[in-house]
Amino acid sequence: MKNVAVPAAFDEIAIIVDDMPGDIKLFVVLAAFVGLREGELLELRRSDVDGVTGRISVTRKVDKEADR
């Protein structure tokens, strides 16, 4: 029998978000609902989010394969 990942329900996500420090709450909400990749989320800036339209511009990403 295979293990199947079950997405968190809305109320479960609300509990998770409520327990996060204030500076990463938006990150958790975006991760849960927007569908951005991890590298795209990590490179978001405040200027990438239009507070009027709600549009998010994704123009950068973390390259995990890059030499460090």
PQR file of N, CA, C, O and H, with PARSE charges and radii, in Angstrom:
ATOM      1  N   MET A   1       0.838  -1.185   0.000 -0.4000 1.5000
ATOM      2  CA  MET A   1       0.000   0.000   0.000 -0.0000 2.0000
ATOM      3  C   MET A   1       0.881   1.246   0.000  0.5500 1.7000
ATOM      4  O   MET A   1       1.771   1.370   0.841 -0.5500 1.4000
ATOM      5  N   LYS A   2       0.647   2.165  -0.926 -0.4000 1.5000
ATOM      6  CA  LYS A   2       1.438   3.381  -1.041 -0.0000 2.0000
ATOM      7  C   LYS A   2       0.915   4.458  -0.096  0.5500 1.7000
ATOM      8  O   LYS A   2      -0.287   4.569   0.148 -0.5500 1.4000
ATOM      9  H   LYS A   2      -0.076   2.064  -1.609  0.4000 1.0000
ATOM     10  N   ASN A   3       1.848   5.244   0.428 -0.4000 1.5000
ATOM     11  CA  ASN A   3       1.452   6.410   1.215 -0.0000 2.0000
ATOM     12  C   ASN A   3       1.031   7.512   0.251  0.5500 1.7000
ATOM     13  O   ASN A   3       1.742   7.800  -0.712 -0.5500 1.4000
ATOM     14  H   ASN A   3       2.824   5.154   0.230  0.4000 1.0000
ATOM     15  N   VAL A   4      -0.094   8.114   0.499 -0.4000 1.5000
ATOM     16  CA  VAL A   4      -0.601   9.175  -0.357 -0.0000 2.0000
ATOM     17  C   VAL A   4      -0.622  10.473   0.445  0.5500 1.7000
ATOM     18  O   VAL A   4      -1.182  10.536   1.540 -0.5500 1.4000
ATOM     19  H   VAL A   4      -0.672   7.880   1.281  0.4000 1.0000
ATOM     20  N   ALA A   5      -0.001  11.506  -0.122 -0.4000 1.5000
ATOM     21  CA  ALA A   5      -0.009  12.815   0.536 -0.0000 2.0000
ATOM     22  C   ALA A   5      -1.404  13.416   0.441  0.5500 1.7000
ATOM     23  O   ALA A   5      -2.011  13.440  -0.629 -0.5500 1.4000
ATOM     24  H   ALA A   5       0.454  11.455  -1.011  0.4000 1.0000
ATOM     25  N   VAL A   6      -1.899  13.894   1.560 -0.4000 1.5000
ATOM     26  CA  VAL A   6      -3.212  14.525   1.603 -0.0000 2.0000
ATOM     27  C   VAL A   6      -3.003  16.002   1.923  0.5500 1.7000
ATOM     28  O   VAL A   6      -2.465  16.336   2.979 -0.5500 1.4000
ATOM     29  H   VAL A   6      -1.407  13.875   2.430  0.4000 1.0000
ATOM     30  N   PRO A   7      -3.424  16.889   1.018 -0.5600 1.5000
ATOM     31  CA  PRO A   7      -3.246  18.323   1.278  0.2800 2.0000
ATOM     32  C   PRO A   7      -3.986  18.750   2.546  0.5500 1.7000
ATOM     33  O   PRO A   7      -5.021  18.186   2.901 -0.5500 1.4000
ATOM     34  N   ALA A   8      -3.437  19.748   3.210 -0.4000 1.5000
ATOM     35  CA  ALA A   8      -4.090  20.293   4.401 -0.0000 2.0000
ATOM     36  C   ALA A   8      -5.395  20.976   4.011  0.5500 1.7000
ATOM     37  O   ALA A   8      -5.496  21.594   2.952 -0.5500 1.4000
ATOM     38  H   ALA A   8      -2.596  20.207   2.921  0.4000 1.0000
ATOM     39  N   ALA A   9      -6.381  20.854   4.877 -0.4000 1.5000
ATOM     40  CA  ALA A   9      -7.661  21.535   4.675 -0.0000 2.0000
ATOM     41  C   ALA A   9      -7.497  23.015   5.010  0.5500 1.7000
ATOM     42  O   ALA A   9      -6.533  23.405   5.668 -0.5500 1.4000
ATOM     43  H   ALA A   9      -6.299  20.352   5.737  0.4000 1.0000
ATOM     44  N   PHE A  10      -8.442  23.836   4.554 -0.4000 1.5000
ATOM     45  CA  PHE A  10      -8.366  25.272   4.806 -0.0000 2.0000
ATOM     46  C   PHE A  10      -8.216  25.595   6.289  0.5500 1.7000
ATOM     47  O   PHE A  10      -7.410  26.448   6.660 -0.5500 1.4000
ATOM     48  H   PHE A  10      -9.226  23.519   4.019  0.4000 1.0000
ATOM     49  N   ASP A  11      -8.982  24.923   7.133 -0.4000 1.5000
ATOM     50  CA  ASP A  11      -8.894  25.213   8.569 -0.0000 2.0000
ATOM     51  C   ASP A  11      -7.545  24.790   9.137  0.5500 1.7000
ATOM     52  O   ASP A  11      -7.039  25.420  10.065 -0.5500 1.4000
ATOM     53  H   ASP A  11      -9.637  24.230   6.832  0.4000 1.0000
ATOM     54  N   GLU A  12      -6.964  23.736   8.590 -0.4000 1.5000
ATOM     55  CA  GLU A  12      -5.634  23.313   9.040 -0.0000 2.0000
ATOM     56  C   GLU A  12      -4.568  24.321   8.611  0.5500 1.7000
ATOM     57  O   GLU A  12      -3.645  24.620   9.368 -0.5500 1.4000
ATOM     58  H   GLU A  12      -7.375  23.224   7.836  0.4000 1.0000
ATOM     59  N   ILE A  13      -4.705  24.842   7.385 -0.4000 1.5000
ATOM     60  CA  ILE A  13      -3.765  25.869   6.916 -0.0000 2.0000
ATOM     61  C   ILE A  13      -3.889  27.122   7.770  0.5500 1.7000
ATOM     62  O   ILE A  13      -2.883  27.762   8.076 -0.5500 1.4000
ATOM     63  H   ILE A  13      -5.456  24.599   6.770  0.4000 1.0000
ATOM     64  N   ALA A  14      -5.098  27.478   8.155 -0.4000 1.5000
ATOM     65  CA  ALA A  14      -5.307  28.653   9.008 -0.0000 2.0000
ATOM     66  C   ALA A  14      -4.584  28.485  10.344  0.5500 1.7000
ATOM     67  O   ALA A  14      -3.986  29.435  10.849 -0.5500 1.4000
ATOM     68  H   ALA A  14      -5.915  26.958   7.906  0.4000 1.0000
ATOM     69  N   ILE A  15      -4.636  27.299  10.909 -0.4000 1.5000
ATOM     70  CA  ILE A  15      -3.935  27.031  12.170 -0.0000 2.0000
ATOM     71  C   ILE A  15      -2.425  27.148  11.981  0.5500 1.7000
ATOM     72  O   ILE A  15      -1.730  27.735  12.810 -0.5500 1.4000
ATOM     73  H   ILE A  15      -5.121  26.527  10.498  0.4000 1.0000
ATOM     74  N   ILE A  16      -1.927  26.584  10.884 -0.4000 1.5000
ATOM     75  CA  ILE A  16      -0.493  26.653  10.589 -0.0000 2.0000
ATOM     76  C   ILE A  16      -0.056  28.108  10.445  0.5500 1.7000
ATOM     77  O   ILE A  16       0.948  28.519  11.027 -0.5500 1.4000
ATOM     78  H   ILE A  16      -2.491  26.108  10.210  0.4000 1.0000
ATOM     79  N   VAL A  17      -0.814  28.888   9.666 -0.4000 1.5000
ATOM     80  CA  VAL A  17      -0.469  30.296   9.443 -0.0000 2.0000
ATOM     81  C   VAL A  17      -0.505  31.072  10.753  0.5500 1.7000
ATOM     82  O   VAL A  17       0.381  31.885  11.014 -0.5500 1.4000
ATOM     83  H   VAL A  17      -1.630  28.554   9.194  0.4000 1.0000
ATOM     84  N   ASP A  18      -1.510  30.832  11.571 -0.4000 1.5000
ATOM     85  CA  ASP A  18      -1.621  31.537  12.857 -0.0000 2.0000
ATOM     86  C   ASP A  18      -0.434  31.269  13.770  0.5500 1.7000
ATOM     87  O   ASP A  18      -0.066  32.123  14.577 -0.5500 1.4000
ATOM     88  H   ASP A  18      -2.231  30.172  11.359  0.4000 1.0000
ATOM     89  N   ASP A  19       0.166  30.090  13.651 -0.4000 1.5000
ATOM     90  CA  ASP A  19       1.292  29.725  14.505 -0.0000 2.0000
ATOM     91  C   ASP A  19       2.648  30.179  13.964  0.5500 1.7000
ATOM     92  O   ASP A  19       3.665  30.017  14.638 -0.5500 1.4000
ATOM     93  H   ASP A  19      -0.133  29.396  12.996  0.4000 1.0000
ATOM     94  N   MET A  20       2.672  30.741  12.766 -0.4000 1.5000
ATOM     95  CA  MET A  20       3.933  31.194  12.165 -0.0000 2.0000
ATOM     96  C   MET A  20       4.308  32.578  12.694  0.5500 1.7000
ATOM     97  O   MET A  20       3.436  33.380  13.026 -0.5500 1.4000
ATOM     98  H   MET A  20       1.846  30.873  12.219  0.4000 1.0000
ATOM     99  N   PRO A  21       5.613  32.849  12.769 -0.5600 1.5000
ATOM    100  CA  PRO A  21       6.030  34.223  13.103  0.2800 2.0000
ATOM    101  C   PRO A  21       5.492  35.189  12.049  0.5500 1.7000
ATOM    102  O   PRO A  21       5.352  34.824  10.881 -0.5500 1.4000
ATOM    103  N   GLY A  22       5.197  36.398  12.453 -0.4000 1.5000
ATOM    104  CA  GLY A  22       4.589  37.390  11.565 -0.0000 2.0000
ATOM    105  C   GLY A  22       5.329  37.637  10.269  0.5500 1.7000
ATOM    106  O   GLY A  22       4.709  37.915   9.243 -0.5500 1.4000
ATOM    107  H   GLY A  22       5.311  36.694  13.401  0.4000 1.0000
ATOM    108  N   ASP A  23       6.654  37.538  10.303 -0.4000 1.5000
ATOM    109  CA  ASP A  23       7.415  37.866   9.101 -0.0000 2.0000
ATOM    110  C   ASP A  23       7.383  36.788   8.029  0.5500 1.7000
ATOM    111  O   ASP A  23       7.858  37.025   6.919 -0.5500 1.4000
ATOM    112  H   ASP A  23       7.158  37.311  11.136  0.4000 1.0000
ATOM    113  N   ILE A  24       6.835  35.604   8.325 -0.4000 1.5000
ATOM    114  CA  ILE A  24       6.744  34.578   7.283 -0.0000 2.0000
ATOM    115  C   ILE A  24       5.312  34.091   7.035  0.5500 1.7000
ATOM    116  O   ILE A  24       5.106  33.128   6.296 -0.5500 1.4000
ATOM    117  H   ILE A  24       6.449  35.411   9.227  0.4000 1.0000
ATOM    118  N   LYS A  25       4.335  34.742   7.642 -0.4000 1.5000
ATOM    119  CA  LYS A  25       2.943  34.330   7.432 -0.0000 2.0000
ATOM    120  C   LYS A  25       2.541  34.418   5.965  0.5500 1.7000
ATOM    121  O   LYS A  25       1.922  33.494   5.437 -0.5500 1.4000
ATOM    122  H   LYS A  25       4.503  35.523   8.243  0.4000 1.0000
ATOM    123  N   LEU A  26       2.886  35.517   5.304 -0.4000 1.5000
ATOM    124  CA  LEU A  26       2.530  35.669   3.904 -0.0000 2.0000
ATOM    125  C   LEU A  26       3.216  34.604   3.059  0.5500 1.7000
ATOM    126  O   LEU A  26       2.613  34.077   2.124 -0.5500 1.4000
ATOM    127  H   LEU A  26       3.389  36.267   5.733  0.4000 1.0000
ATOM    128  N   PHE A  27       4.464  34.281   3.373 -0.4000 1.5000
ATOM    129  CA  PHE A  27       5.201  33.236   2.667 -0.0000 2.0000
ATOM    130  C   PHE A  27       4.440  31.910   2.738  0.5500 1.7000
ATOM    131  O   PHE A  27       4.309  31.211   1.732 -0.5500 1.4000
ATOM    132  H   PHE A  27       4.954  34.709   4.132  0.4000 1.0000
ATOM    133  N   VAL A  28       3.944  31.570   3.916 -0.4000 1.5000
ATOM    134  CA  VAL A  28       3.221  30.313   4.106 -0.0000 2.0000
ATOM    135  C   VAL A  28       1.903  30.321   3.326  0.5500 1.7000
ATOM    136  O   VAL A  28       1.536  29.313   2.722 -0.5500 1.4000
ATOM    137  H   VAL A  28       4.050  32.138   4.733  0.4000 1.0000
ATOM    138  N   VAL A  29       1.195  31.444   3.338 -0.4000 1.5000
ATOM    139  CA  VAL A  29      -0.057  31.548   2.584 -0.0000 2.0000
ATOM    140  C   VAL A  29       0.217  31.390   1.089  0.5500 1.7000
ATOM    141  O   VAL A  29      -0.495  30.661   0.398 -0.5500 1.4000
ATOM    142  H   VAL A  29       1.493  32.263   3.829  0.4000 1.0000
ATOM    143  N   LEU A  30       1.250  32.073   0.592 -0.4000 1.5000
ATOM    144  CA  LEU A  30       1.592  31.956  -0.824 -0.0000 2.0000
ATOM    145  C   LEU A  30       1.987  30.529  -1.178  0.5500 1.7000
ATOM    146  O   LEU A  30       1.593  30.010  -2.223 -0.5500 1.4000
ATOM    147  H   LEU A  30       1.828  32.665   1.154  0.4000 1.0000
ATOM    148  N   ALA A  31       2.758  29.903  -0.313 -0.4000 1.5000
ATOM    149  CA  ALA A  31       3.172  28.521  -0.561 -0.0000 2.0000
ATOM    150  C   ALA A  31       1.962  27.592  -0.626  0.5500 1.7000
ATOM    151  O   ALA A  31       1.939  26.649  -1.417 -0.5500 1.4000
ATOM    152  H   ALA A  31       3.078  30.324   0.535  0.4000 1.0000
ATOM    153  N   ALA A  32       0.963  27.859   0.203 -0.4000 1.5000
ATOM    154  CA  ALA A  32      -0.208  26.986   0.273 -0.0000 2.0000
ATOM    155  C   ALA A  32      -1.178  27.186  -0.892  0.5500 1.7000
ATOM    156  O   ALA A  32      -1.802  26.228  -1.348 -0.5500 1.4000
ATOM    157  H   ALA A  32       0.981  28.625   0.846  0.4000 1.0000
ATOM    158  N   PHE A  33      -1.308  28.415  -1.374 -0.4000 1.5000
ATOM    159  CA  PHE A  33      -2.393  28.697  -2.309 -0.0000 2.0000
ATOM    160  C   PHE A  33      -1.988  29.166  -3.702  0.5500 1.7000
ATOM    161  O   PHE A  33      -2.783  29.050  -4.634 -0.5500 1.4000
ATOM    162  H   PHE A  33      -0.801  29.193  -1.004  0.4000 1.0000
ATOM    163  N   VAL A  34      -0.804  29.681  -3.870 -0.4000 1.5000
ATOM    164  CA  VAL A  34      -0.457  30.301  -5.151 -0.0000 2.0000
ATOM    165  C   VAL A  34       0.209  29.338  -6.118  0.5500 1.7000
ATOM    166  O   VAL A  34       0.090  29.503  -7.332 -0.5500 1.4000
ATOM    167  H   VAL A  34      -0.157  29.775  -3.113  0.4000 1.0000
ATOM    168  N   GLY A  35       0.894  28.355  -5.613 -0.4000 1.5000
ATOM    169  CA  GLY A  35       1.502  27.368  -6.492 -0.0000 2.0000
ATOM    170  C   GLY A  35       2.861  27.743  -7.032  0.5500 1.7000
ATOM    171  O   GLY A  35       3.315  27.174  -8.025 -0.5500 1.4000
ATOM    172  H   GLY A  35       0.991  28.221  -4.627  0.4000 1.0000
ATOM    173  N   LEU A  36       3.520  28.698  -6.390 -0.4000 1.5000
ATOM    174  CA  LEU A  36       4.873  29.046  -6.803 -0.0000 2.0000
ATOM    175  C   LEU A  36       5.845  27.987  -6.326  0.5500 1.7000
ATOM    176  O   LEU A  36       5.618  27.328  -5.311 -0.5500 1.4000
ATOM    177  H   LEU A  36       3.151  29.160  -5.584  0.4000 1.0000
ATOM    178  N   ARG A  37       6.925  27.830  -7.067 -0.4000 1.5000
ATOM    179  CA  ARG A  37       7.982  26.915  -6.644 -0.0000 2.0000
ATOM    180  C   ARG A  37       8.751  27.534  -5.484  0.5500 1.7000
ATOM    181  O   ARG A  37       8.720  28.748  -5.283 -0.5500 1.4000
ATOM    182  H   ARG A  37       7.109  28.366  -7.891  0.4000 1.0000
ATOM    183  N   GLU A  38       9.437  26.692  -4.727 -0.4000 1.5000
ATOM    184  CA  GLU A  38      10.199  27.159  -3.558 -0.0000 2.0000
ATOM    185  C   GLU A  38      11.176  28.271  -3.936  0.5500 1.7000
ATOM    186  O   GLU A  38      11.234  29.293  -3.252 -0.5500 1.4000
ATOM    187  H   GLU A  38       9.462  25.706  -4.890  0.4000 1.0000
ATOM    188  N   GLY A  39      11.935  28.092  -4.997 -0.4000 1.5000
ATOM    189  CA  GLY A  39      12.918  29.089  -5.413 -0.0000 2.0000
ATOM    190  C   GLY A  39      12.289  30.411  -5.803  0.5500 1.7000
ATOM    191  O   GLY A  39      12.883  31.469  -5.594 -0.5500 1.4000
ATOM    192  H   GLY A  39      11.889  27.262  -5.552  0.4000 1.0000
ATOM    193  N   GLU A  40      11.086  30.360  -6.372 -0.4000 1.5000
ATOM    194  CA  GLU A  40      10.374  31.589  -6.728 -0.0000 2.0000
ATOM    195  C   GLU A  40       9.882  32.305  -5.478  0.5500 1.7000
ATOM    196  O   GLU A  40       9.975  33.529  -5.387 -0.5500 1.4000
ATOM    197  H   GLU A  40      10.604  29.500  -6.542  0.4000 1.0000
ATOM    198  N   LEU A  41       9.365  31.558  -4.523 -0.4000 1.5000
ATOM    199  CA  LEU A  41       8.905  32.152  -3.263 -0.0000 2.0000
ATOM    200  C   LEU A  41      10.051  32.827  -2.515  0.5500 1.7000
ATOM    201  O   LEU A  41       9.902  33.929  -1.986 -0.5500 1.4000
ATOM    202  H   LEU A  41       9.290  30.564  -4.596  0.4000 1.0000
ATOM    203  N   LEU A  42      11.199  32.146  -2.479 -0.4000 1.5000
ATOM    204  CA  LEU A  42      12.338  32.669  -1.720 -0.0000 2.0000
ATOM    205  C   LEU A  42      12.892  33.964  -2.304  0.5500 1.7000
ATOM    206  O   LEU A  42      13.518  34.744  -1.586 -0.5500 1.4000
ATOM    207  H   LEU A  42      11.320  31.251  -2.909  0.4000 1.0000
ATOM    208  N   GLU A  43      12.673  34.200  -3.585 -0.4000 1.5000
ATOM    209  CA  GLU A  43      13.199  35.400  -4.221 -0.0000 2.0000
ATOM    210  C   GLU A  43      12.179  36.525  -4.366  0.5500 1.7000
ATOM    211  O   GLU A  43      12.498  37.564  -4.944 -0.5500 1.4000
ATOM    212  H   GLU A  43      12.165  33.566  -4.167  0.4000 1.0000
ATOM    213  N   LEU A  44      10.960  36.344  -3.855 -0.4000 1.5000
ATOM    214  CA  LEU A  44       9.967  37.412  -3.938 -0.0000 2.0000
ATOM    215  C   LEU A  44      10.381  38.616  -3.105  0.5500 1.7000
ATOM    216  O   LEU A  44      10.971  38.477  -2.033 -0.5500 1.4000
ATOM    217  H   LEU A  44      10.702  35.500  -3.385  0.4000 1.0000
ATOM    218  N   ARG A  45      10.066  39.790  -3.612 -0.4000 1.5000
ATOM    219  CA  ARG A  45      10.290  41.050  -2.903 -0.0000 2.0000
ATOM    220  C   ARG A  45       8.931  41.731  -2.730  0.5500 1.7000
ATOM    221  O   ARG A  45       7.976  41.424  -3.444 -0.5500 1.4000
ATOM    222  H   ARG A  45       9.587  39.903  -4.483  0.4000 1.0000
ATOM    223  N   ARG A  46       8.860  42.646  -1.786 -0.4000 1.5000
ATOM    224  CA  ARG A  46       7.603  43.383  -1.599 -0.0000 2.0000
ATOM    225  C   ARG A  46       7.186  44.083  -2.878  0.5500 1.7000
ATOM    226  O   ARG A  46       5.995  44.176  -3.176 -0.5500 1.4000
ATOM    227  H   ARG A  46       9.636  42.895  -1.207  0.4000 1.0000
ATOM    228  N   SER A  47       8.145  44.571  -3.628 -0.4000 1.5000
ATOM    229  CA  SER A  47       7.842  45.285  -4.870 -0.0000 2.0000
ATOM    230  C   SER A  47       7.269  44.356  -5.948  0.5500 1.7000
ATOM    231  O   SER A  47       6.750  44.839  -6.954 -0.5500 1.4000
ATOM    232  H   SER A  47       9.112  44.496  -3.386  0.4000 1.0000
ATOM    233  N   ASP A  48       7.351  43.055  -5.760 -0.4000 1.5000
ATOM    234  CA  ASP A  48       6.795  42.096  -6.718 -0.0000 2.0000
ATOM    235  C   ASP A  48       5.290  41.908  -6.543  0.5500 1.7000
ATOM    236  O   ASP A  48       4.636  41.309  -7.397 -0.5500 1.4000
ATOM    237  H   ASP A  48       7.773  42.662  -4.943  0.4000 1.0000
ATOM    238  N   VAL A  49       4.747  42.407  -5.459 -0.4000 1.5000
ATOM    239  CA  VAL A  49       3.319  42.227  -5.157 -0.0000 2.0000
ATOM    240  C   VAL A  49       2.603  43.553  -5.324  0.5500 1.7000
ATOM    241  O   VAL A  49       2.949  44.539  -4.674 -0.5500 1.4000
ATOM    242  H   VAL A  49       5.278  42.893  -4.765  0.4000 1.0000
ATOM    243  N   ASP A  50       1.604  43.577  -6.195 -0.4000 1.5000
ATOM    244  CA  ASP A  50       0.786  44.759  -6.403 -0.0000 2.0000
ATOM    245  C   ASP A  50      -0.390  44.687  -5.430  0.5500 1.7000
ATOM    246  O   ASP A  50      -1.288  43.860  -5.587 -0.5500 1.4000
ATOM    247  H   ASP A  50       1.323  42.775  -6.723  0.4000 1.0000
ATOM    248  N   GLY A  51      -0.373  45.554  -4.434 -0.4000 1.5000
ATOM    249  CA  GLY A  51      -1.405  45.532  -3.403 -0.0000 2.0000
ATOM    250  C   GLY A  51      -2.783  45.917  -3.895  0.5500 1.7000
ATOM    251  O   GLY A  51      -3.778  45.591  -3.249 -0.5500 1.4000
ATOM    252  H   GLY A  51       0.356  46.226  -4.306  0.4000 1.0000
ATOM    253  N   VAL A  52      -2.865  46.600  -5.020 -0.4000 1.5000
ATOM    254  CA  VAL A  52      -4.152  47.023  -5.559 -0.0000 2.0000
ATOM    255  C   VAL A  52      -4.794  45.891  -6.369  0.5500 1.7000
ATOM    256  O   VAL A  52      -5.962  45.562  -6.162 -0.5500 1.4000
ATOM    257  H   VAL A  52      -2.056  46.865  -5.545  0.4000 1.0000
ATOM    258  N   THR A  53      -4.039  45.307  -7.277 -0.4000 1.5000
ATOM    259  CA  THR A  53      -4.598  44.266  -8.152 -0.0000 2.0000
ATOM    260  C   THR A  53      -4.425  42.863  -7.585  0.5500 1.7000
ATOM    261  O   THR A  53      -5.136  41.941  -7.985 -0.5500 1.4000
ATOM    262  H   THR A  53      -3.091  45.575  -7.445  0.4000 1.0000
ATOM    263  N   GLY A  54      -3.478  42.693  -6.647 -0.4000 1.5000
ATOM    264  CA  GLY A  54      -3.189  41.379  -6.107 -0.0000 2.0000
ATOM    265  C   GLY A  54      -2.274  40.559  -7.007  0.5500 1.7000
ATOM    266  O   GLY A  54      -2.024  39.382  -6.746 -0.5500 1.4000
ATOM    267  H   GLY A  54      -2.900  43.442  -6.322  0.4000 1.0000
ATOM    268  N   ARG A  55      -1.782  41.179  -8.052 -0.4000 1.5000
ATOM    269  CA  ARG A  55      -0.920  40.481  -9.008 -0.0000 2.0000
ATOM    270  C   ARG A  55       0.492  40.338  -8.440  0.5500 1.7000
ATOM    271  O   ARG A  55       1.034  41.271  -7.848 -0.5500 1.4000
ATOM    272  H   ARG A  55      -1.985  42.135  -8.264  0.4000 1.0000
ATOM    273  N   ILE A  56       1.076  39.153  -8.632 -0.4000 1.5000
ATOM    274  CA  ILE A  56       2.442  38.881  -8.185 -0.0000 2.0000
ATOM    275  C   ILE A  56       3.308  38.689  -9.419  0.5500 1.7000
ATOM    276  O   ILE A  56       2.993  37.868 -10.281 -0.5500 1.4000
ATOM    277  H   ILE A  56       0.636  38.395  -9.113  0.4000 1.0000
ATOM    278  N   SER A  57       4.400  39.446  -9.506 -0.4000 1.5000
ATOM    279  CA  SER A  57       5.341  39.314 -10.620 -0.0000 2.0000
ATOM    280  C   SER A  57       6.495  38.425 -10.188  0.5500 1.7000
ATOM    281  O   SER A  57       7.219  38.744  -9.246 -0.5500 1.4000
ATOM    282  H   SER A  57       4.656  40.113  -8.806  0.4000 1.0000
ATOM    283  N   VAL A  58       6.660  37.318 -10.877 -0.4000 1.5000
ATOM    284  CA  VAL A  58       7.751  36.394 -10.578 -0.0000 2.0000
ATOM    285  C   VAL A  58       8.823  36.600 -11.634  0.5500 1.7000
ATOM    286  O   VAL A  58       8.656  36.208 -12.789 -0.5500 1.4000
ATOM    287  H   VAL A  58       6.072  37.058 -11.642  0.4000 1.0000
ATOM    288  N   THR A  59       9.935  37.223 -11.226 -0.4000 1.5000
ATOM    289  CA  THR A  59      11.000  37.535 -12.185 -0.0000 2.0000
ATOM    290  C   THR A  59      12.340  36.934 -11.780  0.5500 1.7000
ATOM    291  O   THR A  59      13.303  36.996 -12.544 -0.5500 1.4000
ATOM    292  H   THR A  59      10.071  37.541 -10.287  0.4000 1.0000
ATOM    293  N   ARG A  60      12.411  36.353 -10.588 -0.4000 1.5000
ATOM    294  CA  ARG A  60      13.661  35.769 -10.095 -0.0000 2.0000
ATOM    295  C   ARG A  60      13.361  34.424  -9.462  0.5500 1.7000
ATOM    296  O   ARG A  60      12.221  34.125  -9.106 -0.5500 1.4000
ATOM    297  H   ARG A  60      11.629  36.302  -9.967  0.4000 1.0000
ATOM    298  N   LYS A  61      14.409  33.616  -9.329 -0.4000 1.5000
ATOM    299  CA  LYS A  61      14.283  32.355  -8.606 -0.0000 2.0000
ATOM    300  C   LYS A  61      15.635  31.973  -8.062  0.5500 1.7000
ATOM    301  O   LYS A  61      16.669  32.393  -8.582 -0.5500 1.4000
ATOM    302  H   LYS A  61      15.335  33.859  -9.618  0.4000 1.0000
ATOM    303  N   VAL A  62      15.626  31.178  -7.018 -0.4000 1.5000
ATOM    304  CA  VAL A  62      16.864  30.626  -6.459 -0.0000 2.0000
ATOM    305  C   VAL A  62      17.241  29.449  -7.350  0.5500 1.7000
ATOM    306  O   VAL A  62      16.412  28.588  -7.644 -0.5500 1.4000
ATOM    307  H   VAL A  62      14.786  30.836  -6.595  0.4000 1.0000
ATOM    308  N   ASP A  63      18.489  29.423  -7.772 -0.4000 1.5000
ATOM    309  CA  ASP A  63      18.985  28.308  -8.586 -0.0000 2.0000
ATOM    310  C   ASP A  63      19.695  27.339  -7.670  0.5500 1.7000
ATOM    311  O   ASP A  63      20.837  27.574  -7.274 -0.5500 1.4000
ATOM    312  H   ASP A  63      19.162  30.123  -7.534  0.4000 1.0000
ATOM    313  N   LYS A  64      19.023  26.240  -7.326 -0.4000 1.5000
ATOM    314  CA  LYS A  64      19.578  25.269  -6.393 -0.0000 2.0000
ATOM    315  C   LYS A  64      20.790  24.537  -6.970  0.5500 1.7000
ATOM    316  O   LYS A  64      21.607  23.994  -6.226 -0.5500 1.4000
ATOM    317  H   LYS A  64      18.095  26.049  -7.647  0.4000 1.0000
ATOM    318  N   GLU A  65      20.899  24.527  -8.290 -0.4000 1.5000
ATOM    319  CA  GLU A  65      21.988  23.811  -8.943 -0.0000 2.0000
ATOM    320  C   GLU A  65      23.244  24.659  -9.107  0.5500 1.7000
ATOM    321  O   GLU A  65      24.292  24.147  -9.501 -0.5500 1.4000
ATOM    322  H   GLU A  65      20.235  24.968  -8.894  0.4000 1.0000
ATOM    323  N   ALA A  66      23.145  25.955  -8.809 -0.4000 1.5000
ATOM    324  CA  ALA A  66      24.288  26.844  -8.984 -0.0000 2.0000
ATOM    325  C   ALA A  66      25.403  26.498  -8.006  0.5500 1.7000
ATOM    326  O   ALA A  66      25.136  26.092  -6.874 -0.5500 1.4000
ATOM    327  H   ALA A  66      22.294  26.371  -8.489  0.4000 1.0000
ATOM    328  N   ASP A  67      26.641  26.657  -8.435 -0.4000 1.5000
ATOM    329  CA  ASP A  67      27.788  26.443  -7.544 -0.0000 2.0000
ATOM    330  C   ASP A  67      27.761  27.490  -6.447  0.5500 1.7000
ATOM    331  O   ASP A  67      27.468  28.661  -6.691 -0.5500 1.4000
ATOM    332  H   ASP A  67      26.858  26.987  -9.354  0.4000 1.0000
ATOM    333  N   ARG A  68      28.066  27.063  -5.263 -0.4000 1.5000
ATOM    334  CA  ARG A  68      28.062  27.996  -4.125 -0.0000 2.0000
ATOM    335  C   ARG A  68      29.450  28.455  -3.810  0.5500 1.7000
ATOM    336  O   ARG A  68      29.645  29.242  -2.884 -0.5500 1.4000
ATOM    337  H   ARG A  68      28.304  26.112  -5.065  0.4000 1.0000
TER
END
